Amino acid sequence: MKKVIIVGGGLSGLIAAFCLAKKGIAVSVIEKKQYPFHRVCGEYISNEVIPFLKSLDLFPTVFDPPSINQLQLTSVNGREAILDLDLGGFGISRYSFDHFLYERCKAIGVVFYINTEVESILYNQDEFEIKTTAQIHKADVVLGSYGKRAKLDVQLEREFIQKRSPYMGVKYHIRTAHPSNRVALHNFKDGYCGISNVEEGKSTLCYLTHRSNVKQFGNLKEMEEKVLFQNPFLKKIFTQSEFLFERPEVINEISFATKSPVENHVLMSGDAAGMITPLCGNGMAMAIHSAKVASEEIEKYCNGSISREELEQNYTRNWNALFANRLWIGRQIQQLFGSVWTSNLAVTLARYVKPVADFLVSSTHGKPF
């Protein structure tokens, strides 16, 4: 029997593990943290994933996730546009959703190695050797689902990790008067901040900023007051909300550079394969879809219907067909945000020119699967 190891138990890793275990394939997940835990993430999911999740009985109905059908855009100085989201989405925290998926995976026999970090992945003679802080594992297939950046990217000599990235992400959970059916994107100098509701009446507040902003003011609180508060919508949110975290979740050096879906025979999924700009707000849906694509090809390889070469070629082709264009569009749209002039232009066009609004919305959502 072929053995599959998934490195990283985020959305894509957990979904892929569940799909493979349902097919009777031996699958293990190595995760460096202990569930449940928070991740820096916008926590909005496009409704494109609902048919797939419901087909596996993985839609998180138990959390009563809020339904979202509006997008609010504001410019650096507070100009506003509100757009309808035809497909729409729902909000749920990674803290709750990842833990829910973890429990479902355990129930069907997925083996977990928790609080365990992978130090290296070596491929030799059609077999992988995965070295962790505790032991060495052998596997026939490895799926990398370890997120935006990791030490493994250095060990695998991935091209994007050789270049410094100027972006950092910051996330809070708050209680505030935010409409439950709306995801908002508020611009500020050299960054933008998203807010949407999740379960239990909470809201996720997550922003991306250039590290020069933090360097200039020395700490996040000072930077938020001097930079984010220039947008009146953000000033109101930060000054009139209850902040629920003791300290924010932070991740540095977020890269939107092009990545390869396969590195040294390791299949990459979710953010490890490519990260869409947060303003497009759909990384969670892409992670779920990439897990579906990866698990389907891995299943074919495990039952002997395709070779390893075909596995890697099929996955690369399918991944690029689904996501490469969306990632490219996201990088182009990002250039419209983060400055007074361009954000005013983008918001004005979105408000008054329907084709522009339709393009912004459609480019951030895929098709139901």
N, C-alpha and C positions, 0 to 999 in steps of 0.2 A: 504494500500500500504506500502511495506517495504521501509525504509529510509536508505540510505548509506551515511556515512560521511568518507571522505578521509582526513587524517591528513598529510599535506605537498603537495604542488603543484609543485613538480618536474616532470621529464619526466614520471615516472611510474604513479604518481598520476593523472596527466593531461590526459594521454592516457586512463587510467582506467575510469576516469570520463566521457570522451567522449564516450567510448564504452557503458557504462551503460546508459547514457542519451539517446543515439540513440535507446536503447531498451525500452525507456519510464520509466526508473527507476528514482525515486527521489534521486538526488545525490548532496551533498555539499562538497566543498573543503575549508579547513582551512589552510591558508598560512601566515606565520609570517612576510613575506616581501611584498614589492610592486613591481609588474611587471612594466617594465623589470628590471632584475638585474643579476649580474654575479655570477657564482658558480665556485669553484675550481674543474676543470674537464678537461680531455684531449681533449674533443670536436672532437673526431673521432668516427664515427659510421659504423660498418660493414654493408655491403650491404645485409646481411641476413634479415634486417628489411624492405627492400623496398617493397616486395609484400604486406605485411601487411599494411604498411602506405599508399600505393597507393589504396588499397581496401577501405580505409576509407577517401580517398582524403586528407590525412594528410602529404604527402611528401612535404617538403618545397621548391618546385620548384621556388617559387617567389624569393628566395635568391640566386639562381644559385650556389648551393654548389659545391665546387671543388671535382672532382672524384679522388680517391686515389688507386693506384695499385702497389705501391712499399713500402717496409719496409727497412729502413737503420738502421743498428746496429753499434755502435762504442763502443770500450772498454775504460776503464779509461784513458789509455795513447794514444788513438786515432787510434787503429786498426779498420778497417772498413769492413763490409759486406753489400751488397745490395741484397735483396731477392724480388722475385715477389710475389704479393698477388693475388692468383687465384680468390678468391671471391671479395676482395677489399672492399672499403668503400667510405665514403664521409665525408667532414668536415663542421661543422656548429657550431656556438657559442651557448651556452646555453642562453645567453642574448636574441638572436633572436628567437631560436627555442621554448624555453619555452613561450615566449610572444606570438608567433604565435599560439601555442596550447591553451594558455589561451583565446585568442580572439575567436578561433574556439569553445571552450567549452562554453563560454558565449553565443555564437550565437545559441546554441541548448538547452539552458536552465539550464546549470549547475550553481548552486548558489555558490558564492565565499564570504568568509570572509577573507579579506585582512588585513595585518598588525595586525594579531591576532595570539597569541601564545597559544597552548594547554598546560594546566598545569597538567591535569590528565585525565586518561581514566579508568573508573570503569565498571565492568561487573556484573550485578546482575539480576537474574530471567529472563534470555533470552533477556536482554536489556542493552545497553550501555549508560552511562552518561559521556559526554565529557565536562569537565570544561575548559573554556578559560579565558583569562584576562578580557573578557567583559561579558560573560553569560554562561549558561549551556545548552548544546544540548542533545537531546535524539536520538538514532539511533538503528537500528536492526543489522547493519553490520558496522564495522570500518576497514578501510584499512590504515595501517601505511606506509606512503611514504615520511617520513621526513628526509631521508638521512643517512649519515654515523654514526652520533651519536647525541644525543639530551638529554635534561633533562628527557624526557619521558622514555628513556631507564633506567634511575635510578628509576623512579616511578614504572615502570613495573618489576623492579628487574631482568633485563636481565643479564645473566652470563658474557657476554663479557665486559660489562661496569665496572665490578668490578676490572678489571686489567688495569694498565697503559699501554699505547702504546707509543713506542719511535718515531713514525713517524709523520712528518708534511708535508703538501702539500702547494705548492706555485704556483700561476698562473699569467702570464702576457699575454696581447695582444701586438703584435709587428708588425712592418713592416720591412721585411727583404727579402733577395734574397733566398727564400726557394722554391724548385721545387713544383709546385702545386699538382703533382700526388704522392707525397711521404710523408709518416709518418716516422719520425726518432726517435730513442731511443738512447740517448747518456748517457753512464755510467760515474759516478764520484765516489769518495770514499764515501761509505755508502749511495749511492743513484743513481737515474737515472732521466733523463730529456727527455720529449717527445716534439716534435714540429711537427705541421701539419698546413696546411692552412685552413682557414674558409672563410666566405663570405667577400666581399668587399676588397679583396686583403690583408687581415690581416692574421697573423699566431698566433696560440696559442702556448705559451711556458709554459709548466707545469712540475714541478719537485717534486719528493718525496725525502726527506732527513731525516736522523737520527737527532734527536734534539741535540745530542752531538756535531754535526757540528756547529750549531748555538751557542750553549753554549760556545764552545771553542773560537769563534771569536766575539761574542757579538751582532752582527746584520747581517741581510741578505746580505747587499752589501759587507761587508768584507768577509763573508763566501763564497759568490759566487766567489769573486776574488781569494781567497786563495785555494778553493776546486774545484769548477766547472771548473775554468780556466785551471786546470791541463789537462783536455781533450781539445785538440786544436780546435775541432769542436765547443765546447761550448764557448770557449774564442772568437772565431770569431763571433758567433751569438751575444753574449752579447756586444761586442765592436763595432760591425758594424750594429746594428739594431736601429730602432726608437721605443722606448718604449711608449705605448699609455696610460697606466694607470698612474694616479697620484701616486698611491701606489699599490703593488701587492695584490691580493686576497690570504688569508692565512687561512688554517684550521689545527688545532693541534690534536694530539692523534688519528690519523687515524688507525683503527684496521682492520686487516684481519682475525681476529679470527672467528671461526664458529659461526653462529647465527641460530636461529630457524625461519622458515617461519611463524610460528604461536606462539604468546605469549599472554597468558591469553585471548584467543578467538579473539585477534586482528590479522588479516592477514597482514603480512609484505611484502612489495614489493620494488624492486630496491635495493639501498644500505642498506636500513633498514633490508632487509632479508639476505644480505650477499654481501660483497664487494670483487670484483676480484682485484688482484694486478694491479696497473696502467700500468705496463709494458705489460700486455696483452691487454690494450687499448680498452676494449670492454664493459665497464660498462654501457654505454648508450644503446647499443643494448640489453643487458641483462635486463635493466630497462624496455624497451619497451616490450620485450617478457614476462616478469613477469607480466606486466600490462594486457596483453592479457589473460594470464592464469587465473589471479585473477578475471578479469571481467567476464570471461566465467562461472566460478564456482559460483560467486556471483549472476549472473543472474539466474542460476538454483535454487539457494536457494530462491531468491526473488519471483520466480514464483511457488514455492512450490514443485518442483520436487525432491529436496534433503533436508535432515535435516541439522541442524547446524553441527552435528558430521560428516556427510558425506562431507559437505563443507570444514571443516578443514582437514579431512583426504585426500580428493581428491587434495586439493591445496598443502598440504605438499608433497604428493607422486609425483605430477606433477612437482613441483618446484625442488625437489631433483633429479628427473630423468633428468631434463634439465640442471641444474646448479651446483649441488654438485660436480660432477667430474671436471668441468671446474675450479671451485674455488680451488679445491685441487691441480690440475695441476699448476695453477697460483702460488700457494704458493711454490711449488717445483721449478718452473722455477726461481722465485725471488732469490733463493739461488745462482744462477749462476751469479748474477749481483751485482755490488756495490763494487767489489774489483779488483785490477789490475790482479791478476792471474786468477781468475775464469771468469772475463769478457773477458780477452784475449782468454781463452779456448773456451768460448761460441761463441764468434765472429768467431774464427778460424774454429770451427766445423760447424757453420752455413754457412760459406763461402765455405768450401771444401767438406763437407759430406752432400749430398743432403737429405738423410733420416732425419738427424737432422734438417735441414732447413725446411723440410716439416712438421715435428712435431711441431716446434716452431710456424709456421704459422697456421696450422690446429687447434692447441690447443687454439689459441686466437680468433678463429671465430667459430660460430655455423653454423647451416644449415638454408637456407632460409625458412621462414614461412609465 
